[in-house]
Amino acid sequence: MLGDLGLQTSYRSGRDALLDDFYVPCLQEAVRYDRAVGYFSSTLYQVVGLAFTDFARRGGRLRLVCSPALTPEDFDAMKQGDEIGRRAQETVREDLERLLSNPAAVPATRLLATLIANDIIEVRIAFADKPSGLFHDKLGIFEDLEGKRVSFRGSANETWRAWGYNHESFDVSCSWRNEQELLRTREHADSFQDIWRGREPGVLIARLDEVTREQLVAIADDDLDHAIDEVRLHQGRKLNQVVGRPLMEHQRLVLEDWEAQGHRGIVNFATGAGKTLTAIEGVKRWTSSGGAAVILVPGRDLHAQWIRELESELGEVQILPAGAGSSKSDWMQLLPIFTASGNSADLRRVVIATNATFASSDFQRRLKSGSHLLLVADEMHRAGSQKVLPALEQSVCGATLGLSATFRRQFDDDGTDRLIDFFGPVLSPVIGLAEALMLGLLVPYDYRMHEVTFDDDEQEEYDHLTKRIGQLIAQGEAPGDPDGPLQMLLIKRSRVLKQARHKVPTAVDILVSEYQPGDRWLVYCDDAAQLHAVIDGCLEAGLPTLAFYSGMPSDRDSVIRSLAEHGGIVVAIRCLDEGIDIPVTDHAMILASSTVEREYIQRRGRVLRRAPGTGKVSAEVHDLMLVDRIGGALTKSEALRALEFVRLARNSAARERLKVIVSLSQDPIELPDLLDEEEGSD
């Protein structure tokens, strides 16, 4: 229900992902949506076509009042209100005809027509009754099955540009919060009703005339589900048509904001939305003007990936690797030269360092700090560790660029605030998962939840540890001391959760029943023992299975190449969590996950990346979720992960099942974040 969303009192671009944080969550809980907006735009169809699919399937109803663009010349040519109304209808039809002549827009346009033909969406046209005036209201009201309302009023039109790119802001009122907000939501609902019924002074309202409606009905699909599926499939097909690496609009806009902010800021893009390419373009611009650049990465895999990306995008760039097994004597000798000013388009030098190497005294002594220096941090939340953050804060530089899909450090507000102080503001636009899916940057996905229970002895141990944890908290103990008794108990209980006995056989059973030749699966395990148990079970069943973990004796790159060329099942542990590209993967399975939000978000992101040329148009995420004896989520962290995964999945059945599980949950103590694990680099 809407009351469970934890909505803010206001939203604005840059700080919030408007679709991800507000629009989509409200649509998923609403059964009615009333919207009055100032502009009628063809991009509206894209918003409707993608964001309203689940809303329509659940029987939701939308009433939309919008305005066609009528010029002063239109008013000069029309003397009476009915003539203005006819011109407005013609504008709607002309816009519709333009959409139907554009193959890329046809599926979403047909879906809109189907929704109108099935009375799911009712559209009325508004226009001012004077040539000097515009219908410019921007009001929206969501309502759920319990009659709770969320109303918002602000700058956003009902267009993709408004929700995805423009700098927009709006205030939000929730009917259940307090009497003042209840009255405001009623006032907004009454205001919309006046507009809808043509009682708003100075505003004329017209229904779609028969010609326009017949034109829509003629292109409508006989089957609503088929129309919805066609939009979803079209998003997948678009991915394989992308060629080259030009900047997309959201990347260009965020770099413009970076430059406007004095070359400081944080790129907050979902996994797969192009943070790396954006940063490389920033490095290119900065070094072409004489500046030096140092790129920080958490570990070896990203270190190697960045080198490949820079060589691919910048051609003759000279790269100095520091850390991740590179020659220490080499980088110590060359670092002062590479970080001095004097770069140009023909002589561009870039340093790539692991976080641990950057924080070392050897690196810091040789780094040429100053206003000429650009510091880029990939997976910037990892740069907030106790070892790296002080080294950043003492660095003198003229430009910063932080990159992360999830830059906030869970349970570390101070570390997050210090990172923001150093790197600068969150840049606009913010691209959350909803925006990335709508833009076609990621493939749509289905969420498959598999419920797993403890054996009696495991449940007994879990209950015993939970009781002891509760006693320590009641005595005033707090997590944080890595050697403290509470932290030890939390880690021990976490191990019980991750190592639940039924997880491995359940995972093998799923793989045996679901795997098809040519599929590319990525299975996340807790540790090497669990990894090898899954592999043994799969090999025994005759499934093509490979391991992927730090320190493995075979070549990890060859494992990824084999997956891309032949398909199969790759079973991995933590080393694939951050930033590593395996876009060919089309199925993911999660056996074990910590409570760190960014970890499970990144794990989902691995499988949603697009893979041009492979035929990949969608993905599946399989999640092994622990439930208690009565069928409720065993821990709050399990429920939160599932709620995040199902939020934007295209299969609504999983969402309904999860609501039942959450309703049965007893909300036990939430596990805290564990300390960041820094990968060795020197």
KEPA-499356 format. One line per field, with one value per residue (C-alpha): residue in three letters; x, y, z. Coordinates in nm, 3 decimals. Each point is the difference from the previous one (the first is absolute). Example, Ala and Ser with C-alpha at 12.3 -4.5 7.8 and 13.67 -1.06 7.14 Angstrom:
# KEPA-499356
res: ala|ser
u: 1.230|0.137
v: -0.450|0.344
w: 0.780|-0.066
//
This chain:
# KEPA-499356
res: met|leu|gly|asp|leu|gly|leu|gln|thr|ser|tyr|arg|ser|gly|arg|asp|ala|leu|leu|asp|asp|phe|tyr|val|pro|cys|leu|gln|glu|ala|val|arg|tyr|asp|arg|ala|val|gly|tyr|phe|ser|ser|thr|leu|tyr|gln|val|val|gly|leu|ala|phe|thr|asp|phe|ala|arg|arg|gly|gly|arg|leu|arg|leu|val|cys|ser|pro|ala|leu|thr|pro|glu|asp|phe|asp|ala|met|lys|gln|gly|asp|glu|ile|gly|arg|arg|ala|gln|glu|thr|val|arg|glu|asp|leu|glu|arg|leu|leu|ser|asn|pro|ala|ala|val|pro|ala|thr|arg|leu|leu|ala|thr|leu|ile|ala|asn|asp|ile|ile|glu|val|arg|ile|ala|phe|ala|asp|lys|pro|ser|gly|leu|phe|his|asp|lys|leu|gly|ile|phe|glu|asp|leu|glu|gly|lys|arg|val|ser|phe|arg|gly|ser|ala|asn|glu|thr|trp|arg|ala|trp|gly|tyr|asn|his|glu|ser|phe|asp|val|ser|cys|ser|trp|arg|asn|glu|gln|glu|leu|leu|arg|thr|arg|glu|his|ala|asp|ser|phe|gln|asp|ile|trp|arg|gly|arg|glu|pro|gly|val|leu|ile|ala|arg|leu|asp|glu|val|thr|arg|glu|gln|leu|val|ala|ile|ala|asp|asp|asp|leu|asp|his|ala|ile|asp|glu|val|arg|leu|his|gln|gly|arg|lys|leu|asn|gln|val|val|gly|arg|pro|leu|met|glu|his|gln|arg|leu|val|leu|glu|asp|trp|glu|ala|gln|gly|his|arg|gly|ile|val|asn|phe|ala|thr|gly|ala|gly|lys|thr|leu|thr|ala|ile|glu|gly|val|lys|arg|trp|thr|ser|ser|gly|gly|ala|ala|val|ile|leu|val|pro|gly|arg|asp|leu|his|ala|gln|trp|ile|arg|glu|leu|glu|ser|glu|leu|gly|glu|val|gln|ile|leu|pro|ala|gly|ala|gly|ser|ser|lys|ser|asp|trp|met|gln|leu|leu|pro|ile|phe|thr|ala|ser|gly|asn|ser|ala|asp|leu|arg|arg|val|val|ile|ala|thr|asn|ala|thr|phe|ala|ser|ser|asp|phe|gln|arg|arg|leu|lys|ser|gly|ser|his|leu|leu|leu|val|ala|asp|glu|met|his|arg|ala|gly|ser|gln|lys|val|leu|pro|ala|leu|glu|gln|ser|val|cys|gly|ala|thr|leu|gly|leu|ser|ala|thr|phe|arg|arg|gln|phe|asp|asp|asp|gly|thr|asp|arg|leu|ile|asp|phe|phe|gly|pro|val|leu|ser|pro|val|ile|gly|leu|ala|glu|ala|leu|met|leu|gly|leu|leu|val|pro|tyr|asp|tyr|arg|met|his|glu|val|thr|phe|asp|asp|asp|glu|gln|glu|glu|tyr|asp|his|leu|thr|lys|arg|ile|gly|gln|leu|ile|ala|gln|gly|glu|ala|pro|gly|asp|pro|asp|gly|pro|leu|gln|met|leu|leu|ile|lys|arg|ser|arg|val|leu|lys|gln|ala|arg|his|lys|val|pro|thr|ala|val|asp|ile|leu|val|ser|glu|tyr|gln|pro|gly|asp|arg|trp|leu|val|tyr|cys|asp|asp|ala|ala|gln|leu|his|ala|val|ile|asp|gly|cys|leu|glu|ala|gly|leu|pro|thr|leu|ala|phe|tyr|ser|gly|met|pro|ser|asp|arg|asp|ser|val|ile|arg|ser|leu|ala|glu|his|gly|gly|ile|val|val|ala|ile|arg|cys|leu|asp|glu|gly|ile|asp|ile|pro|val|thr|asp|his|ala|met|ile|leu|ala|ser|ser|thr|val|glu|arg|glu|tyr|ile|gln|arg|arg|gly|arg|val|leu|arg|arg|ala|pro|gly|thr|gly|lys|val|ser|ala|glu|val|his|asp|leu|met|leu|val|asp|arg|ile|gly|gly|ala|leu|thr|lys|ser|glu|ala|leu|arg|ala|leu|glu|phe|val|arg|leu|ala|arg|asn|ser|ala|ala|arg|glu|arg|leu|lys|val|ile|val|ser|leu|ser|gln|asp|pro|ile|glu|leu|pro|asp|leu|leu|asp|glu|glu|glu|gly|ser|asp
u: 0.000|0.102|0.044|0.286|0.221|0.170|-0.040|0.182|-0.180|0.170|0.209|0.240|0.229|0.362|-0.081|-0.258|-0.067|-0.354|-0.122|0.183|-0.072|-0.352|-0.187|0.039|-0.046|-0.325|-0.129|0.073|-0.225|-0.271|-0.325|-0.084|0.212|-0.139|0.237|-0.038|0.297|0.084|0.144|-0.114|0.314|0.069|0.254|-0.297|-0.071|0.339|-0.060|-0.345|0.117|0.277|-0.102|-0.368|0.017|-0.033|-0.243|-0.226|0.028|-0.112|-0.314|0.128|-0.180|0.155|-0.181|0.226|-0.062|0.265|0.041|0.098|0.240|-0.218|0.184|-0.120|-0.062|-0.244|-0.197|0.008|-0.154|-0.269|-0.263|-0.218|0.061|-0.125|0.249|0.279|-0.121|0.011|0.355|0.102|-0.140|0.190|0.322|-0.056|-0.061|0.306|0.216|-0.145|0.071|0.362|0.041|-0.146|0.249|0.287|0.059|0.176|-0.312|-0.261|-0.009|-0.045|-0.253|-0.197|0.004|-0.136|-0.274|-0.080|-0.017|-0.237|-0.210|-0.033|-0.095|0.312|0.110|-0.243|0.143|-0.149|0.152|0.040|0.077|-0.024|-0.286|0.230|0.294|0.225|-0.065|0.111|-0.139|0.308|-0.115|0.227|-0.188|-0.007|-0.191|0.064|-0.257|0.024|-0.254|-0.023|-0.091|0.334|0.118|0.332|-0.023|0.283|0.025|0.304|0.185|-0.012|-0.209|-0.105|0.285|0.310|0.226|-0.170|0.032|0.339|0.212|-0.130|0.068|-0.337|-0.135|-0.335|-0.156|-0.176|-0.294|-0.112|-0.352|0.099|0.284|-0.193|-0.314|0.171|0.116|-0.335|-0.174|0.255|-0.054|-0.377|0.050|0.212|-0.258|-0.279|0.211|0.057|-0.371|-0.084|0.243|-0.127|-0.361|0.074|-0.076|0.344|-0.031|0.187|0.056|-0.194|-0.022|-0.071|-0.031|0.176|-0.238|-0.129|0.251|0.296|-0.143|-0.080|0.354|0.134|-0.236|0.102|0.364|-0.076|0.103|-0.282|0.202|0.124|0.260|0.138|0.024|0.188|0.237|0.073|0.119|0.222|0.142|0.059|0.216|0.207|0.029|0.123|0.305|0.148|-0.018|0.247|0.334|0.307|0.064|-0.133|-0.120|-0.369|-0.205|0.008|0.380|0.039|-0.230|0.177|0.336|-0.149|-0.112|0.346|0.161|-0.261|0.083|0.366|0.098|-0.116|-0.277|-0.135|-0.139|-0.285|-0.095|-0.143|0.225|0.010|-0.089|0.352|0.189|0.336|-0.046|-0.122|0.310|0.233|-0.148|0.057|0.362|0.040|-0.126|0.209|0.328|-0.042|0.021|0.327|-0.133|0.109|-0.234|0.014|-0.274|-0.062|-0.154|-0.069|0.189|0.176|-0.291|-0.122|0.362|0.043|-0.343|0.076|0.326|-0.189|-0.270|0.248|0.203|-0.318|-0.144|0.310|0.224|0.362|-0.040|0.296|-0.119|0.198|-0.135|0.058|-0.081|-0.188|0.326|0.170|0.366|0.036|0.339|-0.142|-0.292|0.207|0.245|-0.260|-0.278|0.142|0.023|-0.350|-0.167|0.171|-0.188|0.070|-0.228|-0.146|-0.217|0.318|0.178|-0.251|0.111|-0.235|0.072|-0.219|0.052|-0.169|-0.139|0.258|0.289|-0.133|-0.020|0.357|0.272|0.214|-0.274|-0.093|0.362|0.043|-0.343|0.017|-0.302|-0.141|-0.276|0.100|-0.095|-0.325|-0.082|-0.257|-0.128|-0.188|-0.232|0.066|-0.166|0.305|0.220|-0.179|0.190|0.214|0.318|-0.089|-0.220|0.269|0.237|-0.268|-0.075|0.363|0.037|0.004|-0.177|-0.188|-0.269|-0.178|-0.236|-0.163|-0.171|-0.250|-0.344|-0.022|0.237|-0.143|0.190|-0.249|0.013|0.274|-0.163|0.319|0.201|-0.268|-0.008|0.378|-0.001|-0.260|0.203|0.302|-0.151|-0.278|-0.375|-0.198|-0.014|-0.313|-0.152|-0.009|-0.068|-0.154|-0.101|-0.344|0.157|0.259|-0.270|-0.212|0.295|0.075|0.343|-0.086|-0.212|-0.337|0.001|-0.214|0.048|-0.026|-0.019|0.073|-0.092|0.247|-0.039|0.240|0.030|-0.106|0.356|0.079|-0.317|0.089|0.350|-0.136|-0.259|0.265|0.236|-0.286|-0.091|0.360|0.029|-0.319|0.131|0.325|-0.187|-0.231|0.312|0.114|0.244|0.027|0.153|0.318|0.279|0.137|0.125|-0.299|-0.232|-0.305|0.185|0.122|-0.355|-0.132|0.266|-0.074|-0.374|0.068|0.198|-0.296|-0.222|0.239|0.085|-0.355|0.018|-0.282|0.150|0.244|-0.242|-0.272|0.240|0.106|-0.364|-0.082|0.296|-0.084|-0.360|0.061|0.333|-0.022|0.298|0.134|-0.126|0.259|-0.049|0.184|-0.044|0.109|0.118|0.123|0.339|0.221|-0.160|-0.349|0.135|0.158|-0.313|-0.212|0.253|0.019|-0.380|-0.020|0.280|-0.160|-0.317|0.197|-0.025|0.288|0.132|0.306|0.135|0.092|0.176|0.305|0.316|-0.139|0.275|-0.145|-0.035|-0.312|-0.019|-0.023|-0.301|-0.182|0.097|-0.132|-0.329|-0.039|0.086|-0.163|-0.239|-0.004|-0.009|0.262|-0.001|0.162|0.066|0.057|0.254|-0.274|-0.200|0.130|0.038|0.107|-0.163|-0.151|-0.281|-0.065|-0.152|-0.375|-0.079|0.116|-0.050|0.069|0.066|0.151|-0.002|0.111|-0.221|0.202|-0.252|0.256|0.115|-0.331|-0.081|0.331|-0.059|-0.328|0.168|0.252|-0.274|-0.199|0.280|-0.069|0.211|-0.030|0.043|-0.097|-0.378|-0.046|-0.327|-0.093|0.132|-0.106|0.106|-0.045|0.012|0.016|-0.189|-0.009|-0.346|-0.099|-0.236|-0.314|0.121|0.118|0.337|0.255|0.185|-0.079|0.306|-0.136|-0.331|0.166|0.208|-0.304|-0.205|0.274|0.029|-0.374|-0.058|0.083|-0.035|-0.250|-0.176|-0.265|-0.064|0.326|-0.105|-0.329|0.171|0.256|-0.274|-0.132|0.347|0.059|-0.340|0.099|0.345|0.081|0.261|0.298|0.322|0.164|0.359|0.244|0.245|0.337|0.326|0.104|0.239|0.287|0.167|0.381|0.167|0.373
v: 0.000|0.363|0.041|-0.251|0.195|0.244|0.291|0.330|0.333|0.123|-0.125|0.172|-0.101|-0.053|-0.100|-0.265|-0.240|0.120|-0.317|-0.241|0.172|0.129|-0.062|-0.375|-0.092|0.198|-0.157|-0.347|0.059|0.214|-0.106|0.350|0.280|0.345|0.230|0.354|0.133|0.298|-0.167|-0.273|-0.162|-0.310|-0.104|-0.050|-0.323|-0.136|0.074|-0.156|-0.298|-0.097|0.117|-0.092|-0.365|-0.151|0.274|-0.104|-0.370|0.062|0.179|0.351|0.298|0.325|0.326|0.234|0.366|0.144|0.282|0.007|0.270|0.273|0.301|0.363|-0.035|-0.284|0.236|0.278|-0.238|-0.123|0.226|-0.238|-0.262|-0.286|0.097|-0.004|-0.342|-0.130|0.131|-0.170|-0.330|0.045|0.055|-0.325|-0.190|0.152|-0.105|-0.350|-0.024|0.107|-0.272|-0.267|0.099|-0.066|-0.378|0.045|0.162|-0.239|-0.261|0.262|0.192|-0.318|-0.076|0.346|-0.054|-0.339|0.153|0.271|-0.252|-0.210|0.306|-0.036|0.349|0.281|0.313|0.346|0.300|0.333|0.339|0.357|0.205|0.293|0.015|0.156|-0.283|-0.363|-0.293|-0.056|-0.191|-0.283|-0.205|-0.372|-0.221|-0.370|-0.203|-0.359|-0.267|0.133|0.348|0.151|0.279|0.145|0.333|0.196|0.340|0.158|0.057|-0.341|-0.063|-0.354|-0.045|-0.215|0.306|0.141|-0.320|-0.106|0.299|0.344|0.169|-0.040|0.023|-0.061|-0.017|-0.313|-0.036|-0.331|-0.029|-0.221|0.214|0.275|0.212|0.273|-0.241|-0.179|0.329|0.084|-0.331|0.059|0.351|-0.139|-0.270|0.260|0.225|-0.281|-0.083|0.362|-0.008|-0.340|0.115|0.334|0.212|0.167|0.370|0.094|-0.361|-0.182|-0.380|-0.229|-0.377|-0.185|0.029|-0.303|0.039|-0.005|-0.284|-0.208|0.057|-0.129|-0.298|-0.093|-0.047|-0.153|-0.359|-0.248|-0.146|0.238|-0.248|-0.033|0.379|0.021|-0.282|0.165|0.316|-0.208|-0.199|0.317|0.136|-0.317|0.012|0.361|-0.108|-0.203|0.292|0.215|0.049|0.201|0.191|0.354|0.180|-0.040|0.298|-0.078|-0.034|0.327|0.181|-0.129|0.116|0.342|0.013|-0.114|0.287|0.244|-0.118|0.092|-0.354|-0.154|-0.250|-0.353|-0.195|-0.204|-0.242|-0.349|-0.289|-0.013|0.366|0.094|0.148|-0.118|0.151|0.324|0.018|-0.078|0.292|0.218|-0.119|0.071|0.358|0.069|-0.140|0.163|0.333|-0.087|-0.163|-0.331|-0.283|-0.276|-0.267|-0.198|-0.350|-0.249|-0.304|-0.197|-0.084|0.358|0.111|-0.223|0.093|0.373|-0.049|-0.177|0.268|0.289|-0.160|-0.063|0.350|0.223|-0.176|0.105|0.077|-0.083|-0.186|-0.044|-0.296|0.030|-0.297|-0.315|-0.188|0.270|0.082|0.217|0.131|0.111|0.197|0.152|0.131|0.124|0.127|0.356|0.028|-0.140|0.223|0.323|0.249|0.020|-0.259|0.057|-0.185|-0.137|-0.078|-0.124|-0.182|-0.163|-0.182|-0.291|-0.096|-0.232|0.166|-0.170|0.116|0.357|0.013|-0.128|0.242|-0.087|0.114|0.309|0.123|-0.020|0.133|0.347|0.167|0.331|0.176|-0.189|-0.341|-0.191|-0.283|-0.256|-0.271|-0.297|-0.175|0.310|-0.139|-0.227|0.311|0.088|-0.262|0.097|-0.053|0.182|0.292|0.188|-0.028|0.149|0.283|0.106|-0.002|0.339|-0.014|0.222|-0.248|-0.304|-0.259|-0.272|-0.295|-0.237|-0.150|-0.006|0.262|0.014|-0.210|-0.211|0.061|0.263|0.340|0.179|-0.176|0.081|0.367|0.025|-0.157|0.253|0.284|-0.115|-0.099|0.259|-0.011|-0.278|0.102|0.019|-0.206|-0.291|-0.326|-0.264|-0.349|0.115|0.266|-0.247|-0.253|0.267|0.128|-0.353|0.005|-0.319|-0.295|-0.063|-0.286|-0.253|-0.067|-0.363|-0.048|-0.342|-0.046|-0.194|-0.108|-0.098|-0.349|-0.029|0.019|0.306|0.175|-0.078|0.147|0.306|0.063|-0.042|0.250|0.246|-0.016|0.064|0.289|0.152|-0.027|0.179|0.279|0.038|0.042|0.288|-0.182|0.142|-0.154|0.158|-0.147|-0.273|-0.197|0.065|-0.281|0.142|0.018|-0.357|-0.124|0.193|-0.150|-0.347|0.041|0.137|-0.314|-0.216|0.190|-0.021|-0.366|-0.134|-0.370|-0.004|0.276|-0.214|-0.284|0.257|0.188|-0.318|-0.106|0.341|-0.019|-0.355|0.095|0.349|-0.011|-0.020|-0.043|0.344|0.165|0.203|-0.026|0.181|-0.157|0.195|-0.203|0.092|-0.171|-0.255|-0.296|0.095|0.077|-0.344|-0.172|0.167|-0.086|-0.363|-0.031|0.157|-0.210|-0.314|0.099|0.054|0.381|0.207|0.180|0.216|0.173|0.369|0.131|0.197|-0.206|-0.277|-0.201|0.035|0.316|0.191|0.179|-0.336|-0.087|0.313|-0.065|-0.355|0.125|0.250|-0.247|-0.320|0.087|-0.189|0.064|0.213|-0.036|0.297|0.165|0.363|0.093|0.067|0.246|0.338|0.142|-0.313|-0.032|-0.336|0.130|-0.335|-0.138|-0.048|-0.189|0.073|-0.200|0.130|-0.262|0.236|0.377|0.232|0.281|0.255|0.154|0.084|-0.363|-0.148|0.296|-0.051|-0.374|0.063|0.257|-0.256|-0.199|0.298|0.145|0.002|-0.219|0.110|-0.284|-0.279|0.009|0.082|0.192|-0.083|-0.163|-0.202|0.046|-0.305|0.079|-0.262|0.164|-0.138|-0.019|-0.098|-0.273|0.199|0.121|0.350|0.147|-0.127|0.333|0.356|0.005|-0.293|0.182|0.329|-0.171|-0.176|0.321|0.182|-0.279|-0.034|0.376|0.032|-0.361|-0.054|-0.303|0.121|-0.344|0.017|0.335|-0.139|-0.302|0.222|0.213|-0.314|-0.090|0.350|0.002|-0.317|0.128|0.068|0.270|-0.135|0.191|0.125|-0.105|0.292|0.067|-0.171|0.184|0.057|-0.262|0.166|-0.217|-0.014|0.197|0.049
w: 0.000|-0.045|0.375|-0.001|-0.243|0.236|-0.241|0.042|0.027|-0.318|-0.291|-0.234|-0.283|0.092|0.356|-0.095|-0.286|-0.066|-0.172|0.228|0.330|-0.054|-0.325|-0.043|0.371|0.013|-0.323|0.138|0.301|-0.161|-0.163|-0.117|-0.140|-0.086|-0.188|-0.132|-0.197|-0.214|-0.307|-0.234|-0.143|-0.202|0.264|0.230|-0.186|0.092|0.368|-0.015|-0.201|0.238|0.344|-0.012|-0.105|0.349|0.101|-0.289|0.076|0.357|-0.118|0.060|-0.150|-0.125|-0.069|-0.196|-0.079|-0.231|-0.245|-0.366|-0.112|-0.156|-0.144|0.012|-0.375|0.076|0.224|-0.258|-0.253|0.237|0.145|0.193|0.267|-0.214|-0.272|0.258|0.108|-0.357|-0.043|0.326|-0.130|-0.326|0.195|0.189|-0.324|-0.167|0.294|-0.015|-0.374|0.056|0.260|-0.229|-0.272|0.244|0.036|0.334|0.150|-0.139|0.284|0.272|-0.210|-0.063|0.372|0.079|-0.258|0.157|0.349|-0.126|-0.193|0.318|0.210|0.215|-0.103|-0.064|-0.160|-0.009|-0.172|0.178|-0.148|0.121|-0.134|-0.084|-0.241|0.265|0.243|0.032|0.189|0.211|0.308|0.119|0.253|0.073|0.246|0.068|0.195|0.129|0.094|0.357|-0.124|0.101|-0.225|-0.108|-0.181|-0.157|-0.157|-0.161|-0.322|-0.171|-0.310|-0.093|-0.247|-0.002|-0.006|0.310|0.203|-0.136|-0.101|0.093|0.329|0.168|0.354|0.167|0.345|0.125|0.239|0.157|0.137|0.296|0.141|0.177|-0.026|-0.202|-0.270|0.001|-0.074|-0.270|-0.180|0.013|-0.138|-0.286|-0.075|-0.008|-0.223|-0.248|0.004|-0.088|-0.292|-0.118|-0.002|-0.168|0.305|0.019|-0.095|-0.317|-0.109|-0.272|0.013|-0.295|-0.022|-0.278|-0.290|-0.187|-0.283|0.237|0.208|-0.307|-0.122|0.331|0.013|-0.355|0.100|0.342|0.072|0.063|0.289|0.271|0.125|-0.352|-0.036|0.331|-0.096|-0.334|0.178|0.230|-0.291|-0.202|0.280|-0.018|-0.380|0.013|0.198|-0.282|-0.242|0.193|-0.175|0.091|0.321|-0.046|0.312|0.071|0.106|0.372|-0.015|-0.188|0.243|0.311|-0.138|-0.068|0.362|0.113|-0.188|0.134|0.354|-0.047|-0.108|0.326|0.065|0.020|-0.297|0.150|-0.280|0.033|-0.097|-0.379|-0.057|-0.112|0.296|-0.137|-0.347|0.160|0.220|-0.291|-0.192|0.310|0.017|-0.372|0.034|0.312|-0.133|-0.341|0.179|0.173|0.317|0.153|0.101|0.261|0.002|0.320|-0.007|0.282|-0.131|-0.270|-0.229|-0.038|-0.037|-0.307|-0.135|0.017|-0.188|-0.280|-0.011|-0.010|-0.278|-0.197|0.040|0.004|-0.251|0.055|0.371|0.225|0.309|0.322|0.203|0.375|0.219|-0.106|-0.059|-0.207|0.046|0.308|-0.103|-0.336|0.136|0.280|-0.260|-0.253|0.230|0.036|-0.381|-0.066|0.260|-0.105|-0.218|-0.373|-0.157|-0.345|-0.251|-0.162|0.327|0.255|0.316|0.253|0.328|0.112|0.364|0.243|0.311|0.222|-0.218|-0.019|0.380|0.045|0.115|-0.302|-0.238|0.198|0.019|-0.378|-0.106|-0.155|0.159|-0.110|-0.191|-0.317|0.150|-0.061|0.243|-0.118|0.237|-0.143|0.249|0.210|0.314|0.034|0.015|0.324|0.200|0.296|-0.200|-0.323|0.106|0.198|-0.300|-0.224|0.240|0.019|-0.380|-0.174|-0.336|-0.241|-0.105|0.141|-0.144|0.209|-0.167|0.160|-0.037|0.381|0.138|0.352|0.254|0.190|0.377|-0.053|-0.035|0.102|-0.272|-0.258|0.099|-0.021|-0.347|-0.116|0.152|-0.199|-0.334|-0.014|-0.064|-0.168|-0.365|-0.212|-0.144|0.243|-0.188|0.224|-0.106|-0.119|-0.221|-0.132|-0.091|-0.165|-0.203|-0.117|0.169|0.187|-0.102|0.171|0.249|0.184|0.371|0.111|0.375|0.155|0.365|0.216|0.365|0.277|0.136|0.365|0.135|-0.216|0.115|0.361|-0.041|-0.180|0.273|0.271|-0.166|-0.057|0.367|0.110|-0.247|0.137|0.356|-0.088|-0.179|0.300|0.214|-0.219|-0.230|-0.351|-0.314|-0.127|0.209|-0.231|0.300|0.225|0.115|-0.183|-0.332|0.045|0.060|-0.300|-0.226|0.135|-0.061|-0.347|-0.075|0.107|-0.245|-0.292|0.057|0.044|-0.081|-0.256|-0.218|-0.200|-0.090|-0.081|-0.228|-0.179|-0.047|-0.152|-0.238|-0.105|-0.080|-0.146|-0.186|-0.377|-0.237|-0.089|0.322|0.189|0.376|0.279|0.346|0.310|0.301|0.347|0.009|-0.174|0.179|-0.116|-0.348|-0.037|0.138|-0.269|-0.272|0.111|-0.009|-0.345|-0.149|0.140|-0.185|-0.321|-0.007|-0.143|0.306|0.073|0.312|0.031|0.312|0.111|0.003|-0.220|-0.175|-0.352|-0.208|0.105|-0.336|-0.176|0.217|-0.117|-0.363|0.025|0.146|-0.285|-0.277|0.123|0.282|0.326|0.374|0.177|0.379|0.171|0.332|0.102|-0.269|-0.258|0.209|-0.112|-0.346|-0.188|-0.340|-0.094|-0.222|-0.172|0.322|-0.031|0.323|0.354|0.319|0.349|0.267|0.254|0.038|0.277|0.126|-0.198|-0.239|-0.266|-0.014|-0.104|-0.227|-0.181|-0.025|-0.174|-0.222|-0.128|-0.172|-0.134|-0.212|-0.371|-0.231|-0.365|-0.247|0.239|-0.045|0.369|0.049|0.361|0.316|0.303|0.363|0.224|0.372|0.278|0.284|0.355|0.157|0.351|0.120|-0.085|-0.339|0.089|-0.094|0.251|0.016|-0.091|-0.225|-0.205|-0.041|-0.099|-0.267|-0.144|0.006|-0.193|-0.257|-0.061|-0.016|-0.370|-0.113|-0.279|0.156|0.243|0.153|0.194|0.143|0.127|0.159|0.168|0.153|0.170|0.129|0.135|0.171|0.188|0.100|0.363|-0.078|0.193|0.071|-0.317|-0.060|-0.019|-0.276|0.034|-0.061|-0.360|-0.126|-0.183|-0.260|0.017|-0.273|0.041
//
